[in-house]
């Protein structure tokens, strides 16, 4: 069930690049409405599941829920801005290093050790990201790639927190993070300037891509390790750029192909090695 939930979240998240290219509104207004609609979806789910205990669920999340929510809020702002400043392929490939970031954070916090295969794969993935960053400097995408890297670290941190405190429901934290994102960007946004089909797209963006994706990610991360959750989330990697290429013809540069190939080799190597270890 945990694996299925994470796969579902990856499919939802993979549509982010498509929505950001379809929407002509500024990034802050996009973040505002995305946060509002995403938060409403998660709040509705909590109310449906908890009933009269909804308020108590928010109180019970404590500081772990606030920490996870804070990571999600800042990661969301970095993510959407990154999609506007670099290619969708660059963002998704950099996010493919999340399993190794999660493994490192888990070790620093809980001293949970990973095998040498994971460590070797982490080093290889890092080399791939370096190749991409070198190409990004020439293409003028450095700022976007740095934001994508920050988003990756923050999302990995969120998954580690959710897994570490799996006895605590983190859904209230995810809900608050969505609304917090809207509040933070409100001074820079123009919510009233959106109407018609643009407003409908923003609603779909918030509900299907952000709200549903964050909901499934939060539920699934309680059931499996942060490293495994990040690995399964990499299903998003080939889908996101493919959707944007099919719709807008956005073709990644050579550096992205080379760096992305290195990162994917690292991810696939770790997955295959994990399956072999499991069968033994």
N, C-alpha and C positions, 0 to 999 in steps of 0.2 A: 504493500500500500504506500509506503514512504517513497519508493522508487517511482511509482505511477504518479503520485502527487508532484514530485519534482519534475518529471517529464512533462506533465501538464503545464506547470509554471514556465518551463523553458519554451514551450510552444506559444504561450501567451506573450512572454517577453520578446520573442523573435519578431513580433509585428511592430516594435517601437520605431525602427528605422523607416518603415513604410508610412506610419502615421506622421512622423516628423517631416517627411518629404511631401506628404499630401497637404499638410497644414501650412498656410501662409502667414499665420499670426506670429507675433514675436514670442521668443522662448519663455519669457516670464509669464505671459498670459496663458501660454500652453501649460506651464507647470502649475499655475493656479488652478485651472479647471480640471486638469488631470488629477491633482491632489484631492480636490473636492469630490469628484465623482468616484475616485478610487476609495476614498475614506468612507463614503456613504455605502458602497457595496460591502466593505468589510464590517462596518457598523451594523448593517442589516443582518449579516450572517451571525454576528455575535448575539444580537438581540433574538434571532430565531433559535439559536442553540441554548442560550442562557436564560431567556425569558426574564423573570423578575430579578434574576441574579446578575443582570448585565452590569449594573453599577459596581457590584461587588467584584466582578471579574476585572474591572479596570483598577480597582484598589489593590487587588491581589497580585498584580504583575510586578509591583515593587520596582527597585532600581534596575534589575536585569531587563525588564520590559522597556524601561525608559532608555537604557543603553542601546538595546537592539533597535528601538525606534529611532534614536538619534543617528545611529549608523545608517539606517535606511533613508532618513530624510536627507542627509548630506549627500549620500550616494546617488539619490534620485536627481538632485540638482546638478551634480557633476555629470551624470549620465546623459541627460537631455542636452546640456550644453555641449558635451563631447560629440553627440550626433550631429550637431550643427556646425562644428568646427573641423571635423575630420570625416573620413568615410565610415560607413556602417561596418564594412569588413574590418577596418582597423580596430574599432571599438569591440566588436565581438571576439576577435582573435586575442586581444589583450585580456579580455574577460576570461578567456580559456585558461589563463594561468591561475584562476581563483582556487582550484583544488590544492595547488602547491602553497599558495598564500595561506589558505585555511589550515593546511597541515602544519605550517610554520607557527602560526598563531596558536593553534591548539597545543603544540609542544611548549611554547613559551609560557602558556597559561597553566596547562594541566600536566606538563611533562609527558604527554602521550607521544611515544616515539614511533616514527615511521621507518619502514625498511629502506635498505640502500637503493632499491629500484625507484622508490618514490623520490628519494633525494637526488638520484641521477636524473630522473625525469624533470625535476624542478630546475636543475641547472641547465638542462637542454631547453626547457621552455623559456627560461630567462634569456638565453642566447638568442632565441627567436624574437623575443620582444626587443632586444637591443638592435637587431637587424631592422625591425620595423621602425624604431625610433630614429635610426640613422636616415632611413628613407623619408620619414616624416619631416625632418628638418629641411630637406631639399624641397619637399612639396608644400611647405608652409603649414603643416598639420600638427606641429609639435604641441601647441596648447591643447588641442583636442585629445591627443594621445595621452598627455599628462593627466587630463581630467578623467579619461577612461581608466588609467592606472589607479588613480585615487578611488574611483568608484569600485574597482575590483577589490582593493584592500578593505574598503568599508563593508562591502557585501559579504566578503569572506569572514570579516569580524562578526557581522550579524549572525551568520550561520553557526559560528563557534559559540556565541552567546546562547542562541536558541537551543543548541544541542547540550551545552553545559548545564543549562537550567531547564531541562526538558520536562520537569515536574510542574513547571509554571507555564500557564497559557500565555503565549506571546502575541496572540491575536490583538488584544487591546493595544499593545505597543505598536503593532503594524498599522492599526487604525489611526492612532494618534500621529504616527509619523507621516501618514498621507495628509492629514489635516494640517500638521505643522509645516509641511512643505508649502501648502497654499498660503498659510499665514506669513511665512518668511518672505515669500516672493511678492506678496500683495502690494507693498509700496512701489514696486517696479512694474507691476502688471496693469493691464487695462481690461478688466473683466467685462465691462459694459460695452466694449467696442466690438464684441463678437456676436454674430447672429446668423440665422439661417443654417445652411448646410455646414458651415464652419463650426457652429455650436454643436451640431449633431456628431460631427467627427470628433470633437473634443470629448463629448460624453462617451462615445465608443472607446476612445483612447483611454480614458480614465477607468471605465468599468471593465473592459475586456483585457486590455494590455497590462495596466497597472494594478487595479484592484484585484482582479482574478489571479494574475501572476503572483502578486505579493501574498495573497491569501493561501494559495496552494504551496508556495515556497515555505511559508511559516509553518503550515501544518506538516509538510513533508520533512522539514529539517529536524523536527522532534523525533522522528522515527529512525533516521539513519545518520551516520557520522557526517560531520561537516565536509570532510574530504570527498566522501562518496557522493554527497549531495551536489557538490561543485562539479564533480566529474560528469554526473548525469545531466546537469544543467548545460553542459557543453553541446547537447543536442541542438541548442540554439545557433551554434556557430555556423553550420552550413546553410541553415534556413534563412536567417536574417539578411545576409548579403544577397542571397538568391532572389528573395522577394523584391528587394530594391533594384537589383539588376533587371528583373523581368518587367518591373513597372516603369523604371526611369532610365535604364541603361547605364547605371553607375558602375563602372568597371574599376576594380582595385588596381593599384600600381604594382610594378615588379617587386618592390621591396615588401609589400604586403603579402604577395604570393610566396616569396621566399621565407620571410619570417613566419608567416602563417603555417607553411608546410612544416617548419621546424617545431612550432608549438604543437601542431596536431600530431606529429610523430611522437612527441613526448607524452601527450595525453593518451593516445592509443597504446603506446608501449606500457604505460602504467596500468591501463584497463586490462590488457591481455595478461600482464604479469599477475594482477590481482585475481583474475579468473583461474590461472594456473595454480596459484597458492591455495585458492579456495577448494579446488578439486583434490589437492593433496591432503 
